């Protein structure tokens, strides 16, 4: 009869710091770290659209991958350019780039949205593989980076381009996109343990498709499932040419009537959110094409959004019909909006206070005490009647 050999396991301690150091030396810096050393404060970049910043809990997370998708003319490229403009303001020495695979970039339109096109790199690849390689090359720069890829659907693999139409190419596009998001993700790991490491943020724009199905939602996005998992934030935009999604004004010249488009209504859904607010938030914002109600062309209804959020979170006080914040006293909402436009410093301060209140509201770990706004300067009160 064969006897079983007994094995004795000794309980011994281990050096956690030494193990982490050993793993980093062997597999590269940032491969391992003690969880308590992880940078727990996610840095956010404003989208330039207040309603979207509120819904996402701060804007787009820096150092992450974000997917923005929707139907045609939903405002995807506009949102990307608005984010680039905000990035250039926040990171004057940062690198902003657009990989324009769709060949749809308009420098004049980008400038309207506040983009400094003299500091923007525009890249025009010939195929999907080249787009992926060019993205890798840009991400090697040791500065804060924001890259917009327009779009995933247009990143067509060489194999699909070169073969005849009747040959099967199933899965080639998804494999290419999965490779691109995986390689991009590897660049971002250093930020988790080293907050001073330059942040790399990639905005993936994507289109909508419809799959053949008898039941359920037929909407889908090209590029496979990998991008869905690697994205920390996924936003769906939708807009249409229907009357409900437009604000128009009818003018008459020489007996001829014509409807002029003043603003578009863009609806959004936060499909996935792992960094700021909660997922599945829905909302809409106005994008002004012409000057209207105090808004300049190519701007958003940010003053209205700040006013509404400020009242909801108690940042703006309301005494009867008088709304008060800082040195602003206004008896009507539209006068409050005008005062914010006339005082950019107050606008910025109100934005910070509102976003602080939003993050407090979204957090499940903070107490129920009120969020104190930043102390105001002792300026003369401006009453708007």
WODA-V213871 format. One record per backbone hydrogen bond with DSSP energy under -1.0 kcal/mol. NH is the residue of the N-H (numbers start at 1). CO is the residue of the C=O. If there is no record, write none. Layout:
NH:CO
NH:CO
This chain:
19:15
20:16
21:17
22:18
23:19
24:20
25:21
26:22
27:23
28:24
31:28
37:34
38:35
39:192
45:60
53:49
54:50
55:51
56:52
58:53
60:45
62:43
66:202
67:233
68:204
69:235
74:71
79:75
80:76
81:77
82:78
83:79
84:80
85:81
86:82
87:83
88:84
89:85
90:86
91:87
94:91
95:144
97:146
98:121
99:148
100:98
100:123
101:99
101:150
102:150
110:106
111:107
112:108
113:109
114:111
115:110
117:115
119:116
121:96
123:98
128:156
131:127
132:128
133:129
134:130
135:131
136:132
137:133
138:134
139:135
141:138
143:141
145:199
146:95
147:201
148:97
149:203
150:99
152:205
155:152
156:154
161:157
162:158
163:159
167:164
172:169
175:171
176:172
177:173
178:174
179:175
180:176
181:177
182:178
183:179
184:180
185:181
186:182
191:188
192:189
194:190
197:194
201:145
202:64
203:147
204:66
205:149
206:68
209:220
211:218
220:209
229:225
230:226
231:227
232:65
233:65
234:272
235:67
236:269
237:69
238:267
245:242
246:243
247:263
249:260
251:258
253:256
256:253
258:251
260:249
262:247
263:247
264:287
265:245
266:285
267:238
268:283
269:236
270:281
271:234
271:269
272:234
274:232
277:56
280:270
283:268
285:266
287:264
288:299
289:262
290:262
292:295
295:292
298:288
301:286
302:300
305:301
306:302
307:303
308:304
309:305
310:306
311:307
312:308
313:309
315:310
316:310
317:324
319:322
322:319
323:330
324:317
325:328
328:325
329:382
330:323
331:384
336:332
337:333
338:334
339:335
340:336
341:337
342:338
347:343
348:344
349:345
350:346
351:347
352:348
353:349
354:350
355:351
356:352
357:353
358:354
359:355
360:356
361:357
362:358
363:359
379:377
382:327
384:329
